[in-house]
Amino acid sequence: MSNWTVSKPFRIGMNCDAEKQYNNDPKDPNKYEIEGQKVQSTGIQMAEYLVKLVEEHPLISYVEDPMAECDVEAIRKLKDML
């Protein structure tokens, strides 16, 4: 017999810290540069990618800082998709 009790649910999430990945360079603005990838992504592409991750990994229950604060369009798109 175990004396363990569960008092709080266990949740798995991911912190995207998208503000650091957001490119504010005037030559090529409003794109995300993911470390290790050679391709830049738009906010909509990032939203689609995050939704795909959440769908493929059902244990993920939250996504923290998924988009840069100034990328309002991508934030709306992500909320609609989720």
C-alpha positions in Angstrom: 0.0 0.0 0.0 1.3 3.4 -0.9 0.9 6.5 1.3 1.1 8.8 -1.7 -1.8 11.1 -2.5 -2.2 13.4 -5.4 -3.2 16.9 -4.3 -2.5 18.8 -7.5 -2.7 17.7 -11.1 0.5 17.1 -12.9 0.8 19.3 -16.0 3.4 19.5 -18.8 4.0 22.6 -20.7 6.5 24.4 -22.9 8.0 27.8 -22.7 8.6 29.2 -26.2 10.1 32.5 -25.1 9.1 33.8 -28.5 10.1 37.4 -27.7 13.8 36.3 -28.0 13.2 34.6 -31.3 11.3 37.5 -32.9 13.2 39.4 -35.6 12.9 43.2 -35.4 15.4 43.8 -38.2 13.9 46.4 -40.5 15.3 44.6 -43.6 13.3 41.4 -42.8 10.8 42.2 -40.0 8.1 40.2 -38.3 9.7 36.8 -38.6 10.7 34.2 -36.0 14.2 32.7 -36.0 14.3 29.4 -34.2 17.7 28.5 -33.0 19.2 25.7 -35.0 17.0 26.2 -38.0 18.1 28.1 -41.1 14.5 29.1 -42.0 12.6 32.1 -40.7 8.9 31.7 -40.0 6.0 34.1 -40.0 3.7 34.3 -37.0 1.0 32.3 -38.7 3.6 29.5 -39.5 4.7 29.5 -35.9 1.0 29.2 -34.8 0.5 26.3 -37.1 3.7 24.6 -35.8 2.7 25.0 -32.2 -0.8 23.6 -32.8 0.8 20.6 -34.6 3.1 20.1 -31.5 0.1 20.2 -29.1 -1.9 17.8 -31.3 1.0 15.3 -31.6 1.9 15.4 -27.9 -1.4 15.3 -25.9 0.5 15.6 -22.6 1.3 19.2 -23.3 -1.4 21.2 -21.4 -0.1 24.7 -21.8 2.2 26.9 -24.0 3.9 29.8 -22.3 5.0 32.9 -24.3 4.1 31.4 -27.7 4.3 34.6 -29.6 6.0 38.0 -29.4 3.8 40.6 -27.7 3.8 42.8 -30.7 2.6 40.0 -33.0 -1.1 40.4 -32.3 -2.2 38.8 -35.6 -0.4 35.6 -34.8 -1.7 35.5 -31.2 -5.2 35.8 -32.5 -4.6 33.0 -35.0 -3.1 30.7 -32.4 -6.1 31.3 -30.0 -8.5 30.5 -32.9 -6.7 27.4 -33.8 -6.5 26.0 -30.3 
